[in-house]
Amino acid sequence: MADHIFKAVGTTVTRHGIVDVEPRTEEDWFRVRMGAVSLAEGASLLKIPRAFTAPGDENNSAGRGVVELSPAAIRAKVERDPVEWNARIEALRNVALEALDVVRRKDVNELWDVGENLDKACEACHRSYWYPGEDAEFYQRLRRHFQHADKPAQGDDARPKP
């Protein structure tokens, strides 16, 4: 449902020029509204205790250098601090309500801001509960790994052979 908001506005550069995407018809605005209503109402479902994944699905939470929490670790974190969990749910709901207000006024410019606010609300929660290991140090290690992988091996001549 978030994609109805995310994809409602955008700019693409093609070989034929710049293409702006924005809601132009009642149907376009209805799609954004449907996404906002679904997010606002659906956010409440996150308050109902339930499994975060199907039985046996451990995400990418095992092995060396993992960044994701296991479903059990996510559940434990939610139970340890339900205030944070509920605050993140309310942040998502508030952005959805903001989107509804933008739809009511059909304000394309503010729809860009709503998309950014929605992305921040989603990403903040995911970084706290799903992949908290994806921090600045993780990206530094990843960058070093790829920089190292791009270098030719010792004595290897990277120049093309005639």
CORLIN-V94369 format. One record per residue. N is the residue number from 1. PHI is phi in degrees with one decimal (NA if undefined). PSI is psi in whole degrees, -180 to 180 (* if undefined). OMEGA is omega in whole degrees, -180 to 180 (999 if undefined). Layout:
# CORLIN-V94369
n = <N,N>
phi = <PHI,PHI>
psi = <PSI,PSI>
omega = <OMEGA,OMEGA>
This chain:
# CORLIN-V94369
n = <1,2,3,4,5,6,7,8,9,10,11,12,13,14,15,16,17,18,19,20,21,22,23,24,25,26,27,28,29,30,31,32,33,34,35,36,37,38,39,40,41,42,43,44,45,46,47,48,49,50,51,52,53,54,55,56,57,58,59,60,61,62,63,64,65,66,67,68,69,70,71,72,73,74,75,76,77,78,79,80,81,82,83,84,85,86,87,88,89,90,91,92,93,94,95,96,97,98,99,100,101,102,103,104,105,106,107,108,109,110,111,112,113,114,115,116,117,118,119,120,121,122,123,124,125,126,127,128,129,130,131,132,133,134,135,136,137,138,139,140,141,142,143,144,145,146,147,148,149,150,151,152,153,154,155,156,157,158,159,160,161,162>
phi = <NA,-62.0,-62.2,-63.1,-88.3,-57.5,-88.6,-73.1,-133.0,176.1,-135.0,-125.8,-100.2,-116.6,-68.4,-95.4,128.2,-90.2,-116.3,-94.8,-105.2,-161.0,-64.3,-121.1,-115.1,-61.1,-64.3,-60.3,-66.8,-62.5,-61.3,-64.1,-61.1,-60.3,-63.3,-65.5,-62.9,-61.8,-68.1,-62.9,-76.4,-67.0,-57.3,-62.6,-66.1,-68.0,-82.1,-86.0,-59.3,-162.8,-68.1,-86.8,-140.5,-67.0,-53.8,90.0,-82.7,-107.5,56.5,-107.8,-107.0,-127.0,106.6,-80.7,68.0,-69.9,-113.6,-92.4,-82.7,-73.0,-55.2,-66.4,-68.6,-63.4,-58.9,-63.1,-65.9,-61.9,-70.0,-69.8,-140.4,-66.1,-65.2,-62.5,-56.5,-66.8,-65.1,-68.0,-63.4,-65.7,-62.3,-62.8,-61.9,-62.3,-66.1,-62.3,-66.6,-61.0,-62.4,-61.5,-65.7,-64.1,-63.1,-56.9,-90.9,50.7,-100.9,-61.9,-60.9,-73.3,-64.1,-59.7,-63.8,-61.9,-60.1,-66.8,-64.4,-65.3,-59.7,-64.0,-64.6,-65.2,-64.6,-61.9,-68.7,-60.6,-68.6,-82.3,-108.2,-104.9,-130.4,-68.4,-75.2,-87.2,-106.7,-59.5,-63.2,-57.1,-69.3,-65.5,-62.0,-62.7,-61.2,-62.2,-59.4,-72.3,-64.9,-67.3,-66.9,-80.0,-80.5,-66.3,-63.5,-54.5,81.5,-82.5,-93.6,-78.3,-69.6,-65.5,-83.1,-69.6>
psi = <-31,-31,-27,-28,-48,-42,2,-27,148,168,131,136,121,176,-15,-3,-165,132,118,132,129,156,128,-26,168,-36,-41,-47,-34,-41,-43,-43,-43,-43,-43,-45,-44,-41,-43,-45,-40,-27,-35,-30,-23,-16,-12,119,131,170,144,-21,169,153,132,-16,116,16,-147,54,15,151,-174,134,29,151,-18,146,150,159,-38,-39,-36,-48,-44,-40,-41,-44,-32,-34,75,-22,-45,-46,-49,-34,-40,-37,-44,-34,-43,-46,-42,-39,-39,-41,-36,-42,-39,-39,-40,-41,-44,-40,-8,52,97,-41,-42,-21,-33,-46,-40,-42,-42,-42,-39,-44,-43,-42,-44,-50,-38,-42,-46,-41,-26,-42,-25,-57,66,-19,-7,68,-172,-41,-40,-47,-32,-45,-43,-44,-45,-40,-48,-33,-41,-41,-27,-17,138,150,156,127,-5,126,111,-6,146,144,143,*>
omega = <178,179,177,177,-178,-174,-177,179,179,177,178,176,179,178,178,179,-178,178,176,175,176,178,-179,-176,175,179,177,-180,177,179,178,179,180,178,-179,179,-180,178,-179,-180,-178,179,179,179,178,179,180,180,-180,177,178,178,175,179,178,179,-179,-178,175,-172,179,177,-176,174,-178,179,-177,172,174,176,179,179,177,180,-179,180,178,-178,179,-177,-179,179,178,-180,-179,178,179,176,179,177,177,-179,180,177,178,177,175,178,178,178,178,178,180,-179,-178,-177,-177,-179,180,178,174,180,180,178,178,179,179,179,180,-180,-180,-175,179,179,-180,-180,179,-171,-173,-178,180,179,179,-177,-178,179,177,-179,175,178,-180,179,179,179,-177,176,179,-179,-179,-178,177,179,-179,179,179,179,-176,-180,178,178,179,999>
